[in-house]
């Protein structure tokens, strides 16, 4: 008996990475998907909840509950963690030291630099980014368009991009504006990512930075 999950496929796989990525294009700050759907992404500022007093924390929790209860459309909340890069900060301190003539102040900066480096070595210091993804389903294009698109094989997207973009904007922009208004009640600002920012975000998602190579000895 031939087990399908363990056997060698009859034909080699020639799919490229692009074939596996669902994104067809990014136009006018909107992500277009190969199935005819779309999405916009807004970035959120952070809120240090632990520094708030009890009354402020209760107000934030109440506002957050109101935000969740106001949703009548799907929203994806994404928290992206990345290893903190202190290289630029260290270079900034090195440049600052060149302008210092006070020996005691120089010693303080050197001690501070050593403290930062040792802290990063002992702990995995991460930076976090917060995003809200608002999707637009191909079903919202209308049944006739969806049926027509199912048989299309001539393009990476089954409908004209201008048509999808127009429909997506009409659907997504009111939802984006609603999120921005509700988030302000939390003391949080939302900002829609632009096309260059979206390209950079997806590039880093699909091309993560590899671990630092170990130094060769000998």
C-alpha positions in Angstrom: 0.0 0.0 0.0 1.4 3.4 -1.0 1.0 6.1 1.6 0.4 9.4 -0.1 2.0 11.6 2.6 5.2 9.5 2.6 5.6 8.7 -1.1 7.6 10.7 -3.6 5.4 12.8 -5.8 5.2 11.6 -9.4 6.0 15.0 -10.8 8.5 17.5 -9.5 7.2 20.8 -8.0 8.2 23.9 -9.9 6.1 26.5 -8.1 8.0 29.7 -7.3 7.6 31.8 -4.1 5.5 34.3 -6.0 3.0 31.5 -6.9 2.5 30.8 -3.2 2.0 34.4 -2.1 -1.6 35.5 -2.3 -0.9 39.1 -3.1 -1.5 40.2 -6.7 -0.6 43.9 -6.4 -0.5 46.9 -4.1 -2.1 50.0 -5.5 -3.0 53.3 -3.9 -2.4 52.0 -0.4 -4.7 48.9 -1.0 -3.5 45.3 -1.1 -5.1 43.4 -4.0 -5.3 39.6 -3.7 -5.2 37.0 -6.5 -8.7 35.8 -5.7 -10.2 39.2 -6.2 -10.3 40.3 -2.6 -8.4 43.2 -1.1 -7.4 44.7 2.3 -6.1 47.9 3.9 -3.7 47.9 6.9 -3.5 50.6 9.6 -0.7 50.9 12.1 -1.5 51.6 15.7 0.5 53.5 18.3 1.0 51.7 21.6 -0.4 52.5 25.0 1.5 51.8 28.2 -1.4 50.3 30.2 0.8 49.6 33.2 1.6 53.3 33.8 -2.1 54.3 34.0 -3.9 54.7 37.4 -6.8 52.5 38.2 -9.5 54.9 36.9 -7.6 55.4 33.7 -7.2 51.6 33.2 -10.9 51.1 33.7 -11.7 53.8 31.2 -9.3 52.2 28.6 -10.9 48.7 29.2 -14.4 50.2 28.8 -13.3 52.0 25.5 -11.7 48.8 24.2 -14.9 46.8 24.9 -16.8 49.5 23.1 -14.4 49.2 20.1 -14.9 45.5 19.9 -18.6 45.7 20.2 -18.8 48.3 17.5 -17.4 45.9 14.9 -19.9 44.8 12.3 -17.2 43.7 9.9 -14.1 41.4 10.2 -10.9 42.8 11.5 -7.6 41.1 12.0 -5.3 42.3 14.8 -1.6 41.6 14.2 1.2 42.1 16.6 4.6 41.8 14.9 7.7 41.3 17.1 11.2 41.9 15.8 14.6 41.7 17.4 15.7 45.2 18.5 18.6 46.6 16.4 20.7 48.8 18.6 23.4 49.4 15.9 22.1 52.9 14.9 21.8 53.9 18.6 25.3 52.8 19.3 26.6 54.8 16.3 24.7 57.8 17.6 26.4 57.5 20.9 29.8 57.1 19.2 29.2 60.3 17.3 28.1 62.1 20.4 31.3 61.1 22.3 33.4 62.9 19.6 31.9 66.2 20.8 32.6 65.6 24.5 35.6 67.0 26.2 34.6 66.3 29.8 36.3 63.1 30.9 33.7 62.3 33.6 30.9 62.6 31.1 32.9 60.4 28.7 33.2 57.7 31.4 29.4 57.9 32.0 28.6 57.4 28.3 31.1 54.5 28.0 29.5 52.8 31.1 26.0 53.4 29.6 27.1 51.8 26.3 28.4 48.7 28.1 25.2 48.5 30.1 23.1 48.6 26.9 25.2 45.9 25.2 25.2 43.6 28.2 21.4 44.1 28.6 20.8 43.0 25.0 23.1 40.0 25.4 21.2 38.8 28.5 17.7 39.5 27.2 16.1 39.1 23.8 15.1 42.8 23.4 12.2 43.0 21.0 10.4 45.9 19.3 6.6 45.4 18.7 4.5 46.9 15.9 0.7 46.8 16.1 -1.5 46.6 13.0 -5.2 46.2 12.1 -6.1 44.5 8.9 -9.5 45.3 7.3 -10.3 42.8 4.6 -12.5 43.1 1.5 -14.0 39.8 0.3 -14.4 39.0 -3.4 -18.0 38.1 -2.6 -18.6 41.9 -2.1 -18.0 42.3 -5.8 -21.3 40.7 -6.6 -22.3 37.2 -7.5 -22.1 37.7 -11.3 -18.5 39.0 -11.0 -17.5 36.1 -8.7 -18.9 33.5 -11.2 -17.1 35.2 -14.1 -13.9 35.3 -12.1 -13.9 31.6 -11.3 -13.3 30.7 -15.0 -10.6 33.2 -15.6 -7.1 31.9 -16.1 -5.5 34.7 -18.1 -4.4 36.9 -15.1 -3.2 36.7 -11.6 -6.4 38.5 -10.6 -9.7 37.4 -12.1 -11.1 41.0 -12.4 -9.8 44.3 -13.7 -7.7 45.9 -10.9 -9.4 49.3 -11.4 -12.8 47.7 -10.7 -11.6 45.8 -7.6 -9.9 48.9 -6.3 -13.0 51.1 -6.8 -15.2 48.6 -5.0 -12.7 48.0 -2.2 -12.3 51.7 -1.5 -16.1 52.2 -1.2 -16.2 49.3 1.3 -13.0 49.8 3.2 -12.7 53.6 3.8 -15.8 53.9 6.0 -14.5 51.0 8.1 -11.1 52.6 8.4 -12.6 55.9 9.5 -14.7 54.1 12.1 -11.7 52.4 13.5 -9.7 55.7 13.7 -12.6 57.4 15.6 -13.0 54.5 18.0 -9.3 54.1 18.6 -9.0 57.8 19.6 -11.2 57.1 22.6 -8.5 54.7 23.8 -5.8 57.4 23.4 -4.4 55.4 20.4 -3.8 56.8 16.9 -4.3 54.7 13.8 -2.6 55.5 10.4 -3.1 53.7 7.1 0.0 52.3 5.7 1.1 53.8 2.3 2.0 51.7 -0.7 5.8 51.9 -0.1 5.2 51.0 3.6 3.1 48.0 2.6 5.7 46.8 0.1 8.4 47.0 2.8 6.2 45.3 5.4 5.4 42.3 3.2 9.0 42.1 2.0 10.2 41.7 5.5 7.4 39.3 6.4 8.3 37.0 3.5 12.0 37.6 3.7 12.8 37.5 7.4 16.3 38.6 8.5 18.4 35.4 9.0 20.1 34.8 12.4 23.4 36.4 12.8 26.2 34.2 11.5 28.7 33.0 14.0 32.2 34.4 13.7 34.6 31.9 12.2 37.6 31.0 14.3 40.9 29.9 13.0 
